[in-house]
Amino acid sequence: MTDTALMTDRYELTMIDAAMRSGTAFRPSVFELFARRLPGARRYGVVAGTGRFLERLAEFRFGEDELAYLRSNQVVSAELIDWLADYRFTGEIRGYAEGELYFPGSPILVVEGSFAEAVMLETVALSVLNYDSAVANAATRMSRAARGRPIAEMGSRRANEEAAVAAARAAYIAGFSATSNLAAGSRWGIPTMGTAAHSFTLLHDSEAAAFQAQIDVLGVETTLLVDTYDIEQGIRTAIEVAGPGLGGIRLDSGDLAEVAGEARALLDSLGATGTRITVTSDLDEYAIAGLQASPVDAYGVGTSVVTGSGAPAAGMVYKLVARQGDDGEWVGVAKHSENKASKGGEKVAVRTLEHGIAVEETVLLSADGTVAAEAAARGRSLQVPLVAGGEIDAQWLGAAGVEAARERHAASVAELPADAHRLARGEPALPTVFR
């Protein structure tokens, strides 16, 4: 996978350039990544993309090609180009563990370093966490609606190639069971699935010939797509070719609730009582919830989990919240614009629990030892160390990091009150209280 530090916004570099001239570029600073509200009036959000951001951070370098571009296009001064040539993030980063839930105002990521070092990461942090969290926010609703039935991510063809891989990862963290995307399987060990499309059936002289060819390679435990021509005849042909031990059928059209019921009755009448039914075709959380009473064993979801219609933007922002003055004292800073206000000062976050159920997101506006002790007494600490002295904690990377995030998500969702899982628009499941 290629990467470049030019995958950023120009104003980050021009700010550093101007700050270098004013003598403020290397003031110790604290930036915070957070969301002012939850997308789509949802009741909780899911932090996803932390591991991917850390992978990007490890590769965030200005090589000769990048520096030549900046120089030839006179983007910034020669002084800044010299500094960029040696750029390495050497600061500290802590944040919510990937897979954790977040609410409005949650300090999801806290980045400490010089202004120049830390502001440089704004675009890469936001581009990764905003997209991945948007997908995870959609996926968690769908996986909850599935109520334990397997649900696979199949949206690769509805996103650009790198977003498709990221979406598969985020959906798996939020409860999906598998993906059709092989790159996601290769990079992060996510289970992959897939058999055949309608084109495979159309390639053959008959539906029976197509089914036989698939079974010859994948065995009778495979899943056959039975709705290319006529669903009833497709099911009969599938059982004639595979026998009653056929692993599964897939339905991709029609009124899925009605069609699934008819398919189940027909399969049972043919002795295929163990053959599973998977449904696809533009599913979202509402369609999945509507199929709860239907004899459906698994779901496949594409468009609605990877695109804006089903996965509205997370709306996270990256703001300076504290800086050190010339006198060495720390100063909390905040934006006061209407509807875009932030809260100054470094923060510690905990989730307050009563009898194992979350009741409050508590954010304490300081990070000294006294406040940290108070936070620990209040509930479960939400922030974990991610980067220390520029060194990335490897436990958050790779397949192990993805599995840990998946486990963290399942545990966090289990703490929520029952109302948090309603699909209707509503208020956040927990209040965020600043103390």
SVG drawing of the C-alpha trace seen along z (x, -y; Angstrom):
<svg xmlns="http://www.w3.org/2000/svg" viewBox="-45 -37 61 73">
<polyline fill="none" stroke="black" stroke-width="0.4" points="0.0,0.0 1.4,-3.4 1.1,-6.5 2.1,-10.1 2.2,-13.0 0.6,-15.1 -2.7,-13.4 -3.4,-16.5 -4.9,-20.0 -2.7,-22.8 -3.7,-25.1 -2.0,-22.8 1.4,-23.6 0.7,-27.3 -0.3,-27.6 3.0,-25.9 4.9,-28.2 3.3,-31.3 3.7,-30.0 7.4,-29.4 7.8,-33.0 5.9,-34.3 7.9,-32.0 4.9,-30.0 5.2,-26.8 6.9,-24.7 4.7,-25.7 3.7,-22.6 0.0,-22.0 -2.9,-19.6 -5.3,-18.8 -8.5,-16.9 -10.6,-14.9 -14.3,-14.8 -17.9,-14.9 -20.3,-17.7 -23.3,-15.5 -24.2,-12.0 -25.0,-11.4 -28.6,-10.9 -29.8,-11.5 -28.5,-8.1 -28.2,-7.0 -24.5,-6.2 -21.4,-6.2 -18.6,-3.7 -14.9,-4.6 -13.4,-2.9 -10.2,-3.6 -7.8,-4.1 -5.5,-1.2 -5.6,-2.4 -4.7,-5.9 -1.7,-4.6 -0.6,-2.7 -0.7,-5.9 1.2,-7.7 4.0,-5.2 4.3,-6.0 3.8,-9.8 7.0,-11.1 7.9,-13.7 10.1,-12.1 12.0,-13.6 9.0,-13.6 6.8,-15.3 9.3,-17.9 10.0,-18.6 6.3,-19.2 6.1,-21.7 9.2,-23.4 8.3,-23.7 4.8,-24.9 6.0,-27.4 3.5,-26.1 5.6,-26.9 9.0,-28.5 12.4,-26.8 12.7,-26.9 9.6,-24.8 10.6,-22.4 13.9,-21.7 11.9,-21.0 9.5,-18.7 12.3,-16.6 13.0,-15.4 9.4,-15.3 8.6,-12.6 5.8,-12.7 7.6,-12.5 4.7,-13.4 2.0,-11.5 -1.4,-10.2 -4.1,-8.7 -7.7,-8.1 -10.8,-5.8 -9.9,-2.2 -11.0,-1.3 -14.4,0.3 -15.4,-1.8 -18.6,-3.8 -18.6,-7.6 -21.1,-10.4 -21.2,-14.2 -18.2,-15.8 -16.3,-12.6 -12.5,-13.2 -12.0,-10.4 -8.4,-11.2 -5.9,-13.5 -2.7,-14.5 0.1,-16.2 3.2,-17.7 4.4,-20.9 1.8,-22.8 3.7,-22.0 3.9,-18.3 0.4,-17.9 -1.5,-20.1 0.1,-18.2 -2.0,-15.1 -5.4,-16.8 -6.4,-15.7 -5.1,-12.1 -6.8,-11.6 -10.1,-13.0 -10.2,-11.3 -9.6,-7.9 -11.7,-8.2 -14.6,-10.0 -15.1,-7.4 -14.4,-4.3 -16.6,-5.5 -19.4,-6.3 -19.3,-2.8 -19.2,-1.3 -22.1,-3.5 -24.2,-2.0 -22.8,1.5 -23.6,1.7 -27.2,0.9 -27.5,3.6 -25.7,6.2 -27.9,5.4 -31.0,5.7 -29.7,9.1 -29.9,10.4 -27.1,12.9 -27.7,14.0 -24.5,13.8 -24.3,10.6 -21.7,10.1 -20.3,6.9 -20.5,6.9 -20.1,3.2 -16.8,3.1 -18.3,2.1 -20.1,-0.9 -16.9,-2.6 -13.5,-3.5 -10.9,-0.7 -9.2,-1.8 -12.5,-2.9 -13.9,0.6 -11.1,2.2 -11.5,-0.2 -15.3,0.3 -14.9,4.1 -12.6,3.6 -14.9,1.1 -18.0,3.3 -16.3,6.3 -15.3,4.4 -19.0,3.3 -20.3,6.9 -20.4,8.1 -19.3,11.7 -17.4,11.6 -16.6,9.6 -16.4,10.3 -13.3,8.1 -10.1,10.2 -7.7,7.3 -9.4,6.9 -9.0,10.5 -5.3,10.4 -4.4,7.3 -6.4,7.9 -7.4,11.5 -11.1,10.8 -13.1,13.8 -14.1,13.7 -17.0,15.2 -18.5,15.4 -19.6,18.0 -21.1,16.9 -23.1,14.1 -25.9,14.2 -23.4,14.0 -22.0,17.4 -25.5,18.9 -26.0,17.0 -22.6,18.3 -23.8,21.9 -26.3,23.6 -28.6,24.3 -29.1,23.5 -28.5,27.1 -25.1,27.0 -24.1,23.8 -25.1,25.3 -23.2,28.5 -20.0,26.6 -20.1,24.7 -20.7,27.8 -17.8,29.6 -15.4,26.9 -17.0,25.8 -18.9,28.9 -22.5,29.4 -22.0,27.1 -21.9,24.1 -24.6,21.6 -26.4,21.5 -28.0,18.3 -31.4,19.4 -33.2,16.4 -31.6,15.8 -34.7,17.1 -37.5,18.5 -37.0,18.9 -39.2,21.9 -37.7,23.8 -34.2,22.6 -34.7,24.1 -36.0,27.4 -33.0,27.6 -30.6,26.8 -31.9,29.7 -32.0,32.0 -28.3,31.3 -27.0,31.0 -29.3,33.2 -31.0,32.3 -27.6,31.7 -27.2,28.4 -25.5,25.9 -27.6,22.9 -29.4,20.8 -29.2,17.0 -32.2,14.8 -31.4,11.5 -34.8,10.2 -38.5,9.9 -40.3,9.3 -37.7,11.0 -40.1,11.7 -42.6,13.4 -40.0,15.1 -38.0,16.4 -41.2,18.0 -42.1,19.7 -38.5,20.9 -38.3,22.3 -41.6,24.2 -40.4,25.6 -36.9,26.6 -38.5,28.4 -40.9,30.2 -38.0,31.4 -36.2,32.7 -33.6,29.9 -34.5,28.9 -30.9,27.9 -30.4,25.8 -29.8,22.2 -31.4,19.1 -29.3,16.0 -30.9,12.8 -29.2,9.8 -30.7,7.0 -30.3,3.4 -30.7,4.3 -30.3,1.8 -31.1,2.0 -34.8,1.4 -35.1,4.1 -33.2,6.5 -35.4,5.7 -38.4,6.3 -37.2,9.8 -36.9,10.8 -40.0,13.1 -39.0,14.6 -37.0,17.8 -33.8,16.1 -30.5,17.4 -28.0,14.8 -27.8,11.4 -25.5,9.7 -25.3,5.9 -23.6,3.7 -24.6,0.1 -26.1,-1.0 -23.1,-0.1 -20.4,-1.8 -22.0,-5.0 -23.5,-8.2 -27.1,-7.2 -26.8,-4.4 -23.6,-5.6 -23.9,-9.4 -20.7,-11.3 -19.6,-11.1 -18.8,-14.8 -15.7,-14.6 -13.5,-17.7 -9.9,-18.2 -9.4,-21.3 -6.6,-22.9 -7.8,-22.8 -4.6,-23.7 -1.2,-25.3 1.7,-26.4 2.4,-30.1 5.7,-31.8 5.7,-31.7 5.5,-27.9 1.9,-27.9 -0.7,-25.8 -3.7,-27.7 -7.0,-26.2 -8.3,-27.5 -11.7,-27.1 -13.7,-28.1 -16.9,-30.1 -18.6,-30.2 -22.4,-29.6 -23.1,-25.8 -19.4,-25.1 -18.2,-25.8 -15.5,-23.6 -14.4,-23.2 -10.8,-24.2 -8.4,-22.2 -7.0,-18.6 -9.6,-16.0 -10.0,-12.7 -13.0,-10.6 -14.8,-7.8 -18.1,-6.0 -20.1,-5.9 -21.9,-2.6 -24.6,-1.6 -25.1,2.2 -23.1,2.8 -25.2,0.4 -23.8,-2.8 -25.6,-6.0 -23.2,-8.8 -20.2,-9.9 -18.2,-11.9 -15.5,-14.2 -13.2,-15.9 -11.5,-19.1 -8.0,-18.4 -5.4,-15.6 -3.5,-16.0 -3.1,-13.2 -6.0,-14.4 -8.4,-14.4 -7.2,-11.1 -7.8,-9.5 -11.2,-11.0 -12.0,-9.7 -10.9,-6.2 -13.3,-6.3 -16.2,-7.4 -16.3,-4.5 -14.5,-2.8 -11.7,-4.8 -12.1,-5.2 -8.8,-6.5 -5.8,-4.3 -2.2,-5.1 -1.7,-4.8 1.6,-6.6 4.4,-7.4 7.3,-9.6 6.5,-9.0 6.5,-5.2 3.3,-3.5 1.9,-0.8 1.8,2.3 -1.1,3.9 -3.5,1.7 -2.2,2.7 -2.8,5.6 -5.2,8.5 -4.7,8.6 -5.8,5.0 -8.9,5.6 -9.9,8.6 -9.4,6.5 -11.5,3.7 -14.3,6.2 -14.2,7.5 -14.2,4.0 -17.2,3.0 -19.2,6.1 -18.4,5.4 -19.3,1.7 -22.6,2.3 -23.5,4.8 -23.2,1.9 -25.8,-0.3 -29.4,-0.7 -32.1,1.0 -33.4,-2.2 -30.0,-2.7 -30.8,0.1 -34.0,-1.4 -33.6,-2.2 -35.8,-5.3 -34.2,-8.7 -33.6,-10.0 -31.4,-11.6 -27.9,-10.1 -28.3,-7.1 -26.0,-8.7 -25.5,-12.4 -22.0,-13.8 -21.3,-15.7 -18.3,-18.0 -17.0,-18.4"/>
</svg>
